[in-house]
Amino acid sequence: MLPAQAERILLVFGGVFLTFTTLALMVRGTQGRDWLPLLVWIVCAVTGHVWLSRSLPWRDPLLFPVAMFLGGWGVIIIERLTPFFAERQTIWLIVGVLALSAMIAVPQLLRKLRDYRYTLLLFGLALLLATIIFGTNPSGQVGAPQLWLGFNSIFFQPSEVLKIILVVFLASYLAEQYPMLRALQTPTGRRNAGLSPRILGPMLLMWGLSVIVLIWQRDLGTATLFFIVFLLLFYVASGFTWLLLGGALLIAAAGVVAYALFDVVQLRIDIWLNPWLDADNRAFQIVQSLFAFAQGGVFGQGIGGGSPGYIPVVHSDFVFAAIAEEWGLLGVITMLVCIAIVVTRGLRTAARLNRRPYLSLLATGLSLLIGVQSLLITGGVLKLIPLTGVTLPFLSYGGSSLVANFIIVGLLLRLSSEEIDRGA
Amino acid sequence: MSTPLVFFILRIVSALALLVFLGALFWVMWRDFATASEEIDANRRVHGRLVHLQQIDGRYVATPETFPLLSLTSLGRGPSNVVPVEDSFASTDHAVIALRGGRWWLEDRQSTNGTSLNGIVIDQPVIVTDGDIVSIGQSHYRLELE
């Protein structure tokens, strides 16, 4: 079976689900009755599919349809929850598909990314610094973290781009040091020569700068994401098992320090340990989210049938709870399977390219970004771990997040059609 | 029909569609893994050969020069190719013949002067089979499958 055939089957079945969901929303929904998101989705899916079939005939057949399915589902959920934002999200979906195509259209993109890694990372950090100076919050609340750059009414979150740039940087840097990291015996006779400051220095500097700036901005969710992905990627490149143990201890230590330093961390950990002490006030969001999960049951209330609107800002970080309430366990499992597929297909690509360290590490890092971010937010919404404010990939409302995830999928698609062993 | 009933039916259909999508996902993955394991087996052996031909008086005559046909056989002027093509019309990475999904595909790798199959220039990947003649510039190769 050709990738294009498999992709077509999946897109058609995904489209059937989205069509019936939109129909159900039209019949039942008290708000949000619009065909536009569905039509835009169909146009995006068809053009994306045709274009991919022409430019990458041997791509991974699952990545594009799964990303489109999640993206389309996300737009319909936004349409149901907050119709006011749905139009914007639909436009962002178009931008996302265009960004995905751009990742495939640019010739020699992967090599260019490697060659300009320091420039790219400095650019990303400059964007982040600009956010500190000019940053705003689209909600306009006083005291809310100001993580966005605004141009008129378009808002953009630089940390979403920075996370991709950081993974590109780490992948190319670690690939360059790969022989040293993997050397059992070096000319100087020292084992673990990969840990010399000469090798670790530039990487720790760049990564440290990113994390410090994020903590400065109180974007702790993204800082956690960077930290975990960095450790995992370093572990994959070097094979040092103690990194994982040490990393887990460091995260615990950082949590204790942050608990003492940041009010928001203290709040998040307190309501994680026991939300019921303050269920009507500070823990209202997480408690309502748990109610939504209980209300959803196995089959859910049906789209428009539940009342996820009780959860504050449900369309953003808590979209997982809305899925649980309206599609039940069935929807939750489908969503988790879709994200797991994106991650495992990415890792499979990485395993396939294991003779080309840069591409392999890049595929690993990009899939880990999606995987770790999904774990952080789904675990947080379910109160399994303290809540960290990151978006649910593809589904949450937010243009930068949606576009960033489509860029990741575009890069993974491109990586999946790279050949196994030829010079990059 | 009353609205709640229509909504109920639509809910059932939409839930079924979700399950079908999930099923299709697993089916595609299963097919993909089956193909991948076939390809891993296929990578371990030589599948045939490419015979370098010479054109004499409009007829093709086989030369003693042959190349192994691997599951990914690259052709081009670059010395690292499985089939190094010594032809001034050949690009460094000119074309590949690859086993994909149980079939042999000939693909041009955006070469300057193009690749022909049985005398016809290809503009997209095409399936090739035993006895087909692949031409790059003035160099011709006959595919012989085992």
Boltz contact constraints between the chains, C-beta under 6 A:
constraints:
  - contact:
      token1: [A, 1]
      token2: [B, 31]
      max_distance: 6.0
  - contact:
      token1: [A, 6]
      token2: [B, 28]
      max_distance: 6.0
  - contact:
      token1: [A, 9]
      token2: [B, 24]
      max_distance: 6.0
  - contact:
      token1: [A, 10]
      token2: [B, 24]
      max_distance: 6.0
  - contact:
      token1: [A, 13]
      token2: [B, 20]
      max_distance: 6.0
  - contact:
      token1: [A, 13]
      token2: [B, 21]
      max_distance: 6.0
  - contact:
      token1: [A, 13]
      token2: [B, 24]
      max_distance: 6.0
  - contact:
      token1: [A, 14]
      token2: [B, 21]
      max_distance: 6.0
  - contact:
      token1: [A, 16]
      token2: [B, 17]
      max_distance: 6.0
  - contact:
      token1: [A, 17]
      token2: [B, 17]
      max_distance: 6.0
  - contact:
      token1: [A, 17]
      token2: [B, 18]
      max_distance: 6.0
  - contact:
      token1: [A, 17]
      token2: [B, 21]
      max_distance: 6.0
  - contact:
      token1: [A, 20]
      token2: [B, 10]
      max_distance: 6.0
  - contact:
      token1: [A, 20]
      token2: [B, 13]
      max_distance: 6.0
  - contact:
      token1: [A, 20]
      token2: [B, 14]
      max_distance: 6.0
  - contact:
      token1: [A, 20]
      token2: [B, 17]
      max_distance: 6.0
  - contact:
      token1: [A, 21]
      token2: [B, 14]
      max_distance: 6.0
  - contact:
      token1: [A, 23]
      token2: [B, 10]
      max_distance: 6.0
  - contact:
      token1: [A, 24]
      token2: [B, 10]
      max_distance: 6.0
  - contact:
      token1: [A, 24]
      token2: [B, 11]
      max_distance: 6.0
  - contact:
      token1: [A, 24]
      token2: [B, 14]
      max_distance: 6.0
  - contact:
      token1: [A, 27]
      token2: [B, 6]
      max_distance: 6.0
  - contact:
      token1: [A, 27]
      token2: [B, 7]
      max_distance: 6.0
  - contact:
      token1: [A, 28]
      token2: [B, 7]
      max_distance: 6.0
  - contact:
      token1: [A, 57]
      token2: [B, 125]
      max_distance: 6.0
  - contact:
      token1: [A, 302]
      token2: [B, 11]
      max_distance: 6.0
  - contact:
      token1: [A, 334]
      token2: [B, 18]
      max_distance: 6.0
  - contact:
      token1: [A, 334]
      token2: [B, 22]
      max_distance: 6.0
